[in-house]
Amino acid sequence: DAGVIQSPRHEVTEMGQEVTLRCKLISGHNSLFWYRQTMMRGLELLIYFNNNVPIDDSGMPEDRFSAKMPNASFSTLKIQPSEPRDSAVYFCASGTTGNTEAFFGQGTRLTVV
Amino acid sequence: AQSVTQLDSQVPVFEEAPVELRCNYSSSVSVYLFWYVQYPNQGLQLLLKYLSGSTLVKGINGFEAEFNKSQTSFHLRKPSVHISDTAEYFCAVSLYNQGGKLIFGQGTELSVKP
């Protein structure tokens, strides 16, 4: 299995632009988690889905952030418009319902200038 | 609510020396406990987890951790470290049946010197 696949690995964009981060779950997994890692706040959960349904989005910082699961194996995290304070590493992780662990992707390093 | 405190932000150690990375947690309900490792520019890899049962948990790469309920601790240990163990280590908790919904500590940077 290829594991959780995130793209792109690196993204540099200008303030105000729309950014879309992508994540492919491990085959057979039905839970999807988006995390953000910054120096100031560490690793924090943004949102998680179970069976394509958002279960908890309380970690999404503001309305500029949105996440979707258009199908069972794929998710996007969109930031529109982006701001310099959104610069961070964004991880997605997948698991199964009732799971005891999550499997992380390699992350997307986002820089907003 | 749950919280995790990693007591050391940086731990320098010489190669082949033992190491302990400390983690305390706070929760009013029972939780799962995890240690993850992050190598530079990489994602997080699970080292070990405590779900229930024996309080001494063995993981990959020779690491082990001990769950202490009375002290609400889950310290990570390795008897002899290698240069390749240089990385950031994260302690995390989750509620039962929500193993992917993790609350992380701030991380401990382990630096192994020759």
Boltz contact constraints between the chains, C-beta under 6 A:
constraints:
  - contact:
      token1: [A, 31]
      token2: [B, 100]
      max_distance: 6.0
  - contact:
      token1: [A, 33]
      token2: [B, 100]
      max_distance: 6.0
  - contact:
      token1: [A, 42]
      token2: [B, 104]
      max_distance: 6.0
  - contact:
      token1: [A, 42]
      token2: [B, 106]
      max_distance: 6.0
  - contact:
      token1: [A, 43]
      token2: [B, 104]
      max_distance: 6.0
  - contact:
      token1: [A, 48]
      token2: [B, 101]
      max_distance: 6.0
  - contact:
      token1: [A, 93]
      token2: [B, 100]
      max_distance: 6.0
  - contact:
      token1: [A, 95]
      token2: [B, 100]
      max_distance: 6.0
  - contact:
      token1: [A, 98]
      token2: [B, 97]
      max_distance: 6.0
  - contact:
      token1: [A, 99]
      token2: [B, 99]
      max_distance: 6.0
  - contact:
      token1: [A, 99]
      token2: [B, 100]
      max_distance: 6.0
  - contact:
      token1: [A, 100]
      token2: [B, 51]
      max_distance: 6.0
  - contact:
      token1: [A, 100]
      token2: [B, 99]
      max_distance: 6.0
  - contact:
      token1: [A, 101]
      token2: [B, 46]
      max_distance: 6.0
  - contact:
      token1: [A, 101]
      token2: [B, 49]
      max_distance: 6.0
  - contact:
      token1: [A, 101]
      token2: [B, 99]
      max_distance: 6.0
  - contact:
      token1: [A, 102]
      token2: [B, 100]
      max_distance: 6.0
  - contact:
      token1: [A, 104]
      token2: [B, 43]
      max_distance: 6.0
  - contact:
      token1: [A, 104]
      token2: [B, 44]
      max_distance: 6.0
  - contact:
      token1: [A, 105]
      token2: [B, 43]
      max_distance: 6.0
  - contact:
      token1: [A, 106]
      token2: [B, 43]
      max_distance: 6.0
  - contact:
      token1: [A, 107]
      token2: [B, 43]
      max_distance: 6.0
